[in-house]
Amino acid sequence: MLKIILFLSILYVCIISASAQNIVSFDNQSGEPALVKLIGSNASEIEVPDGTRQSLHASAGKYFIKVRYGVQGKYHYTEGQEFTVDESATMASATTITLHRMVNGNYGSSPITEQEFGAGNPTNMTTNGDVTTASMPSSATSVKQRTFFPIQIVVGDIAILDNKAFACMQVQVKGEPFVGMASDDQIWSVKKLPNGYPIWASLKCSDGNFRSVFPVVLKAKVDIKTGEVIHSDGYEIEVKRAVKAGDSIPAIRVGPTSVLSAETVQGDEKTPWFTAFKEDTNANDRSIAIKAWRVEKDYVDQ
């Protein structure tokens, strides 16, 4: 039987307002739809279709999850080990549990029966004082933590992109200071657009370099057919759906060389439908830009 592995990461974030809450997110990359029960200080459940990310609010305390995978007639069930949702007067946490089809993970889980999945005991896993056979695995949970602190950000000159195929208009105002939250590898502006995107971010990428990431609006100047790749003033542009001259395309600019649509390819939540890279951008840097784009998308969706 294919083993479903869960990955757990916890992001600690400074609370900017009194209404900030802890978030537990489930990122389903298992290849199957899932129903997740969150059991602990408060109990709730949520449907997580394959390839999607869904979130719940949770008070501080200890939790575990039960998961039903598959479709009717082909269900199978697992139970995850205990984890902790922490908070303080100035800190809240965002916990992400990722369901993967992999042989190793950092959050242990064990198979359980349909009856055990349906049984509700939100405070412990005991029956008549004895630990059941579905008790938590003894393997340790590996947790990634980030502590953020407030900073003031002033964005300097950013090269304007304007060629024969498109013009790229920035959303934030150059030189206008704004508040951000910074860790050792991420900086996010507190101010966001109505669609939830921070007006500016800076992310440390796999090559060790930081890249700015911020929303823009592309104005198309030419028609581009679905699947077509065109070259314009040193940029290679590829689209997965048709573009008409005059179209406005919400996008994310990553560093000085990459512009990626905010929206994804239909049926593929991990890929932008529009990409524009400087022609001299190598394959590794293109991959890094798309990974940064995904981090931004996950941050907005959590």
TORKOL-4160 file (C-alpha; in steps of 0.2 Angstrom, whole numbers, padded with zeros to 4 digits, m for minus):
302
<pt num="1" X="0000" Y="0000" Z="0000"/>
<pt num="2" X="0006" Y="0017" Z="m0005"/>
<pt num="3" X="0012" Y="0027" Z="0011"/>
<pt num="4" X="0005" Y="0044" Z="0013"/>
<pt num="5" X="0018" Y="0055" Z="0022"/>
<pt num="6" X="0014" Y="0072" Z="0031"/>
<pt num="7" X="0026" Y="0086" Z="0032"/>
<pt num="8" X="0024" Y="0099" Z="0046"/>
<pt num="9" X="0030" Y="0117" Z="0046"/>
<pt num="10" X="0026" Y="0131" Z="0059"/>
<pt num="11" X="0028" Y="0149" Z="0055"/>
<pt num="12" X="0028" Y="0161" Z="0070"/>
<pt num="13" X="0021" Y="0178" Z="0065"/>
<pt num="14" X="0020" Y="0194" Z="0075"/>
<pt num="15" X="0003" Y="0199" Z="0078"/>
<pt num="16" X="m0001" Y="0216" Z="0070"/>
<pt num="17" X="m0019" Y="0218" Z="0076"/>
<pt num="18" X="m0029" Y="0211" Z="0091"/>
<pt num="19" X="m0039" Y="0200" Z="0078"/>
<pt num="20" X="m0025" Y="0190" Z="0072"/>
<pt num="21" X="m0028" Y="0171" Z="0074"/>
<pt num="22" X="m0018" Y="0155" Z="0073"/>
<pt num="23" X="m0020" Y="0146" Z="0057"/>
<pt num="24" X="m0018" Y="0127" Z="0053"/>
<pt num="25" X="m0017" Y="0124" Z="0034"/>
<pt num="26" X="m0018" Y="0108" Z="0025"/>
<pt num="27" X="m0009" Y="0107" Z="0008"/>
<pt num="28" X="m0015" Y="0091" Z="m0001"/>
<pt num="29" X="m0002" Y="0084" Z="m0013"/>
<pt num="30" X="m0007" Y="0066" Z="m0010"/>
<pt num="31" X="m0015" Y="0063" Z="m0027"/>
<pt num="32" X="m0032" Y="0060" Z="m0018"/>
<pt num="33" X="m0046" Y="0070" Z="m0011"/>
<pt num="34" X="m0045" Y="0071" Z="0008"/>
<pt num="35" X="m0056" Y="0075" Z="0023"/>
<pt num="36" X="m0046" Y="0081" Z="0038"/>
<pt num="37" X="m0052" Y="0081" Z="0056"/>
<pt num="38" X="m0042" Y="0093" Z="0067"/>
<pt num="39" X="m0044" Y="0086" Z="0085"/>
<pt num="40" X="m0038" Y="0095" Z="0101"/>
<pt num="41" X="m0042" Y="0111" Z="0111"/>
<pt num="42" X="m0055" Y="0114" Z="0098"/>
<pt num="43" X="m0061" Y="0102" Z="0085"/>
<pt num="44" X="m0066" Y="0105" Z="0067"/>
<pt num="45" X="m0065" Y="0096" Z="0050"/>
<pt num="46" X="m0062" Y="0102" Z="0032"/>
<pt num="47" X="m0063" Y="0095" Z="0015"/>
<pt num="48" X="m0046" Y="0097" Z="0006"/>
<pt num="49" X="m0047" Y="0092" Z="m0013"/>
<pt num="50" X="m0032" Y="0086" Z="m0021"/>
<pt num="51" X="m0020" Y="0099" Z="m0026"/>
<pt num="52" X="m0027" Y="0112" Z="m0015"/>
<pt num="53" X="m0023" Y="0121" Z="0001"/>
<pt num="54" X="m0037" Y="0124" Z="0015"/>
<pt num="55" X="m0035" Y="0132" Z="0032"/>
<pt num="56" X="m0044" Y="0133" Z="0049"/>
<pt num="57" X="m0042" Y="0144" Z="0064"/>
<pt num="58" X="m0036" Y="0136" Z="0080"/>
<pt num="59" X="m0034" Y="0141" Z="0098"/>
<pt num="60" X="m0018" Y="0137" Z="0106"/>
<pt num="61" X="m0015" Y="0120" Z="0112"/>
<pt num="62" X="m0011" Y="0102" Z="0107"/>
<pt num="63" X="m0019" Y="0094" Z="0092"/>
<pt num="64" X="m0018" Y="0079" Z="0081"/>
<pt num="65" X="m0027" Y="0075" Z="0064"/>
<pt num="66" X="m0037" Y="0061" Z="0057"/>
<pt num="67" X="m0037" Y="0060" Z="0038"/>
<pt num="68" X="m0049" Y="0051" Z="0026"/>
<pt num="69" X="m0041" Y="0049" Z="0008"/>
<pt num="70" X="m0049" Y="0043" Z="m0008"/>
<pt num="71" X="m0067" Y="0042" Z="m0015"/>
<pt num="72" X="m0082" Y="0032" Z="m0009"/>
<pt num="73" X="m0079" Y="0014" Z="m0009"/>
<pt num="74" X="m0060" Y="0016" Z="m0009"/>
<pt num="75" X="m0057" Y="0026" Z="0007"/>
<pt num="76" X="m0042" Y="0023" Z="0018"/>
<pt num="77" X="m0038" Y="0032" Z="0034"/>
<pt num="78" X="m0023" Y="0038" Z="0044"/>
<pt num="79" X="m0020" Y="0047" Z="0060"/>
<pt num="80" X="m0006" Y="0059" Z="0063"/>
<pt num="81" X="0005" Y="0062" Z="0078"/>
<pt num="82" X="0002" Y="0076" Z="0091"/>
<pt num="83" X="0008" Y="0094" Z="0087"/>
<pt num="84" X="0007" Y="0110" Z="0096"/>
<pt num="85" X="m0001" Y="0127" Z="0091"/>
<pt num="86" X="0007" Y="0141" Z="0101"/>
<pt num="87" X="0003" Y="0159" Z="0104"/>
<pt num="88" X="0008" Y="0173" Z="0116"/>
<pt num="89" X="0003" Y="0191" Z="0118"/>
<pt num="90" X="0013" Y="0196" Z="0103"/>
<pt num="91" X="0015" Y="0180" Z="0093"/>
<pt num="92" X="0003" Y="0169" Z="0083"/>
<pt num="93" X="0007" Y="0154" Z="0073"/>
<pt num="94" X="0003" Y="0147" Z="0056"/>
<pt num="95" X="0005" Y="0128" Z="0054"/>
<pt num="96" X="0005" Y="0119" Z="0038"/>
<pt num="97" X="0004" Y="0101" Z="0036"/>
<pt num="98" X="0008" Y="0094" Z="0018"/>
<pt num="99" X="0001" Y="0078" Z="0012"/>
<pt num="100" X="0014" Y="0070" Z="0000"/>
<pt num="101" X="0016" Y="0053" Z="m0009"/>
<pt num="102" X="0034" Y="0051" Z="m0003"/>
<pt num="103" X="0043" Y="0038" Z="0007"/>
<pt num="104" X="0050" Y="0050" Z="0020"/>
<pt num="105" X="0042" Y="0065" Z="0030"/>
<pt num="106" X="0044" Y="0074" Z="0046"/>
<pt num="107" X="0027" Y="0071" Z="0053"/>
<pt num="108" X="0023" Y="0053" Z="0057"/>
<pt num="109" X="0006" Y="0045" Z="0053"/>
<pt num="110" X="m0002" Y="0028" Z="0055"/>
<pt num="111" X="m0016" Y="0019" Z="0047"/>
<pt num="112" X="m0032" Y="0018" Z="0056"/>
<pt num="113" X="m0049" Y="0010" Z="0053"/>
<pt num="114" X="m0065" Y="0018" Z="0047"/>
<pt num="115" X="m0072" Y="0016" Z="0064"/>
<pt num="116" X="m0057" Y="0024" Z="0072"/>
<pt num="117" X="m0059" Y="0038" Z="0060"/>
<pt num="118" X="m0077" Y="0041" Z="0065"/>
<pt num="119" X="m0074" Y="0040" Z="0083"/>
<pt num="120" X="m0072" Y="0056" Z="0092"/>
<pt num="121" X="m0061" Y="0059" Z="0107"/>
<pt num="122" X="m0054" Y="0076" Z="0105"/>
<pt num="123" X="m0044" Y="0077" Z="0121"/>
<pt num="124" X="m0034" Y="0061" Z="0121"/>
<pt num="125" X="m0032" Y="0044" Z="0112"/>
<pt num="126" X="m0036" Y="0032" Z="0127"/>
<pt num="127" X="m0050" Y="0019" Z="0129"/>
<pt num="128" X="m0054" Y="0013" Z="0147"/>
<pt num="129" X="m0037" Y="0020" Z="0152"/>
<pt num="130" X="m0027" Y="0010" Z="0139"/>
<pt num="131" X="m0018" Y="0018" Z="0124"/>
<pt num="132" X="m0027" Y="0011" Z="0108"/>
<pt num="133" X="m0017" Y="0003" Z="0093"/>
<pt num="134" X="m0019" Y="0019" Z="0084"/>
<pt num="135" X="m0008" Y="0029" Z="0096"/>
<pt num="136" X="0004" Y="0042" Z="0090"/>
<pt num="137" X="0020" Y="0036" Z="0082"/>
<pt num="138" X="0036" Y="0039" Z="0093"/>
<pt num="139" X="0046" Y="0047" Z="0079"/>
<pt num="140" X="0050" Y="0065" Z="0082"/>
<pt num="141" X="0042" Y="0080" Z="0073"/>
<pt num="142" X="0054" Y="0091" Z="0064"/>
<pt num="143" X="0047" Y="0109" Z="0064"/>
<pt num="144" X="0053" Y="0124" Z="0054"/>
<pt num="145" X="0051" Y="0141" Z="0064"/>
<pt num="146" X="0053" Y="0159" Z="0058"/>
<pt num="147" X="0052" Y="0173" Z="0070"/>
<pt num="148" X="0047" Y="0190" Z="0062"/>
<pt num="149" X="0051" Y="0207" Z="0068"/>
<pt num="150" X="0044" Y="0224" Z="0062"/>
<pt num="151" X="0055" Y="0235" Z="0050"/>
<pt num="152" X="0053" Y="0250" Z="0039"/>
<pt num="153" X="0055" Y="0248" Z="0021"/>
<pt num="154" X="0059" Y="0260" Z="0007"/>
<pt num="155" X="0060" Y="0253" Z="m0010"/>
<pt num="156" X="0073" Y="0262" Z="m0022"/>
<pt num="157" X="0073" Y="0263" Z="m0041"/>
<pt num="158" X="0066" Y="0248" Z="m0050"/>
<pt num="159" X="0069" Y="0246" Z="m0068"/>
<pt num="160" X="0053" Y="0249" Z="m0079"/>
<pt num="161" X="0048" Y="0235" Z="m0091"/>
<pt num="162" X="0041" Y="0242" Z="m0107"/>
<pt num="163" X="0043" Y="0233" Z="m0123"/>
<pt num="164" X="0034" Y="0230" Z="m0139"/>
<pt num="165" X="0024" Y="0216" Z="m0132"/>
<pt num="166" X="0019" Y="0222" Z="m0115"/>
<pt num="167" X="0021" Y="0236" Z="m0102"/>
<pt num="168" X="0023" Y="0232" Z="m0084"/>
<pt num="169" X="0015" Y="0244" Z="m0071"/>
<pt num="170" X="0021" Y="0244" Z="m0053"/>
<pt num="171" X="0008" Y="0244" Z="m0039"/>
<pt num="172" X="0018" Y="0251" Z="m0024"/>
<pt num="173" X="0024" Y="0269" Z="m0024"/>
<pt num="174" X="0043" Y="0270" Z="m0026"/>
<pt num="175" X="0052" Y="0279" Z="m0011"/>
<pt num="176" X="0036" Y="0279" Z="0000"/>
<pt num="177" X="0041" Y="0270" Z="0017"/>
<pt num="178" X="0030" Y="0256" Z="0023"/>
<pt num="179" X="0031" Y="0244" Z="0037"/>
<pt num="180" X="0037" Y="0226" Z="0034"/>
<pt num="181" X="0039" Y="0210" Z="0045"/>
<pt num="182" X="0056" Y="0202" Z="0043"/>
<pt num="183" X="0064" Y="0185" Z="0047"/>
<pt num="184" X="0081" Y="0179" Z="0042"/>
<pt num="185" X="0075" Y="0173" Z="0025"/>
<pt num="186" X="0059" Y="0183" Z="0021"/>
<pt num="187" X="0052" Y="0200" Z="0022"/>
<pt num="188" X="0034" Y="0204" Z="0019"/>
<pt num="189" X="0025" Y="0221" Z="0018"/>
<pt num="190" X="0011" Y="0223" Z="0031"/>
<pt num="191" X="0001" Y="0233" Z="0018"/>
<pt num="192" X="m0008" Y="0222" Z="0006"/>
<pt num="193" X="m0019" Y="0224" Z="m0010"/>
<pt num="194" X="m0037" Y="0220" Z="m0009"/>
<pt num="195" X="m0033" Y="0203" Z="m0017"/>
<pt num="196" X="m0022" Y="0199" Z="m0002"/>
<pt num="197" X="m0005" Y="0201" Z="m0010"/>
<pt num="198" X="0008" Y="0211" Z="0000"/>
<pt num="199" X="0013" Y="0226" Z="m0010"/>
<pt num="200" X="0032" Y="0220" Z="m0008"/>
<pt num="201" X="0042" Y="0206" Z="m0002"/>
<pt num="202" X="0060" Y="0200" Z="m0002"/>
<pt num="203" X="0064" Y="0181" Z="m0002"/>
<pt num="204" X="0080" Y="0172" Z="0001"/>
<pt num="205" X="0081" Y="0159" Z="m0013"/>
<pt num="206" X="0090" Y="0142" Z="m0015"/>
<pt num="207" X="0105" Y="0150" Z="m0023"/>
<pt num="208" X="0107" Y="0161" Z="m0007"/>
<pt num="209" X="0102" Y="0177" Z="m0015"/>
<pt num="210" X="0087" Y="0188" Z="m0010"/>
<pt num="211" X="0074" Y="0192" Z="m0024"/>
<pt num="212" X="0061" Y="0206" Z="m0023"/>
<pt num="213" X="0043" Y="0199" Z="m0026"/>
<pt num="214" X="0029" Y="0211" Z="m0029"/>
<pt num="215" X="0013" Y="0213" Z="m0039"/>
<pt num="216" X="0012" Y="0222" Z="m0055"/>
<pt num="217" X="m0001" Y="0224" Z="m0069"/>
<pt num="218" X="0004" Y="0219" Z="m0087"/>
<pt num="219" X="m0004" Y="0228" Z="m0102"/>
<pt num="220" X="m0003" Y="0218" Z="m0117"/>
<pt num="221" X="0002" Y="0227" Z="m0133"/>
<pt num="222" X="0000" Y="0212" Z="m0145"/>
<pt num="223" X="m0010" Y="0197" Z="m0148"/>
<pt num="224" X="m0002" Y="0181" Z="m0143"/>
<pt num="225" X="m0010" Y="0164" Z="m0147"/>
<pt num="226" X="m0012" Y="0150" Z="m0134"/>
<pt num="227" X="0004" Y="0140" Z="m0132"/>
<pt num="228" X="0014" Y="0153" Z="m0142"/>
<pt num="229" X="0031" Y="0159" Z="m0137"/>
<pt num="230" X="0037" Y="0176" Z="m0144"/>
<pt num="231" X="0052" Y="0186" Z="m0142"/>
<pt num="232" X="0052" Y="0205" Z="m0138"/>
<pt num="233" X="0066" Y="0217" Z="m0134"/>
<pt num="234" X="0076" Y="0204" Z="m0125"/>
<pt num="235" X="0061" Y="0195" Z="m0117"/>
<pt num="236" X="0055" Y="0177" Z="m0120"/>
<pt num="237" X="0036" Y="0177" Z="m0117"/>
<pt num="238" X="0026" Y="0161" Z="m0116"/>
<pt num="239" X="0007" Y="0160" Z="m0113"/>
<pt num="240" X="m0005" Y="0145" Z="m0110"/>
<pt num="241" X="m0020" Y="0155" Z="m0115"/>
<pt num="242" X="m0024" Y="0168" Z="m0128"/>
<pt num="243" X="m0019" Y="0186" Z="m0125"/>
<pt num="244" X="m0027" Y="0201" Z="m0134"/>
<pt num="245" X="m0019" Y="0218" Z="m0136"/>
<pt num="246" X="m0026" Y="0229" Z="m0122"/>
<pt num="247" X="m0028" Y="0215" Z="m0110"/>
<pt num="248" X="m0023" Y="0219" Z="m0092"/>
<pt num="249" X="m0015" Y="0204" Z="m0083"/>
<pt num="250" X="m0012" Y="0204" Z="m0064"/>
<pt num="251" X="0006" Y="0197" Z="m0062"/>
<pt num="252" X="0020" Y="0195" Z="m0050"/>
<pt num="253" X="0037" Y="0202" Z="m0054"/>
<pt num="254" X="0052" Y="0192" Z="m0047"/>
<pt num="255" X="0068" Y="0200" Z="m0047"/>
<pt num="256" X="0074" Y="0211" Z="m0062"/>
<pt num="257" X="0072" Y="0196" Z="m0075"/>
<pt num="258" X="0055" Y="0188" Z="m0072"/>
<pt num="259" X="0036" Y="0192" Z="m0073"/>
<pt num="260" X="0024" Y="0178" Z="m0070"/>
<pt num="261" X="0005" Y="0179" Z="m0070"/>
<pt num="262" X="m0004" Y="0179" Z="m0053"/>
<pt num="263" X="m0016" Y="0167" Z="m0060"/>
<pt num="264" X="m0012" Y="0149" Z="m0063"/>
<pt num="265" X="m0014" Y="0136" Z="m0078"/>
<pt num="266" X="m0031" Y="0129" Z="m0077"/>
<pt num="267" X="m0030" Y="0112" Z="m0068"/>
<pt num="268" X="m0012" Y="0116" Z="m0062"/>
<pt num="269" X="m0010" Y="0127" Z="m0046"/>
<pt num="270" X="0009" Y="0126" Z="m0047"/>
<pt num="271" X="0012" Y="0134" Z="m0064"/>
<pt num="272" X="0008" Y="0152" Z="m0070"/>
<pt num="273" X="m0001" Y="0153" Z="m0086"/>
<pt num="274" X="0010" Y="0168" Z="m0092"/>
<pt num="275" X="0029" Y="0169" Z="m0091"/>
<pt num="276" X="0041" Y="0183" Z="m0097"/>
<pt num="277" X="0059" Y="0180" Z="m0094"/>
<pt num="278" X="0074" Y="0189" Z="m0100"/>
<pt num="279" X="0081" Y="0179" Z="m0114"/>
<pt num="280" X="0098" Y="0177" Z="m0105"/>
<pt num="281" X="0090" Y="0170" Z="m0089"/>
<pt num="282" X="0096" Y="0152" Z="m0087"/>
<pt num="283" X="0085" Y="0137" Z="m0083"/>
<pt num="284" X="0090" Y="0137" Z="m0065"/>
<pt num="285" X="0086" Y="0155" Z="m0062"/>
<pt num="286" X="0069" Y="0153" Z="m0071"/>
<pt num="287" X="0065" Y="0138" Z="m0059"/>
<pt num="288" X="0070" Y="0149" Z="m0044"/>
<pt num="289" X="0059" Y="0163" Z="m0050"/>
<pt num="290" X="0044" Y="0151" Z="m0051"/>
<pt num="291" X="0048" Y="0144" Z="m0033"/>
<pt num="292" X="0048" Y="0162" Z="m0026"/>
<pt num="293" X="0031" Y="0164" Z="m0035"/>
<pt num="294" X="0024" Y="0149" Z="m0027"/>
<pt num="295" X="0030" Y="0155" Z="m0010"/>
<pt num="296" X="0021" Y="0171" Z="m0013"/>
<pt num="297" X="0005" Y="0162" Z="m0018"/>
<pt num="298" X="0006" Y="0150" Z="m0003"/>
<pt num="299" X="0008" Y="0166" Z="0009"/>
<pt num="300" X="m0007" Y="0174" Z="0001"/>
<pt num="301" X="m0017" Y="0158" Z="0002"/>
<pt num="302" X="m0013" Y="0153" Z="0021"/>
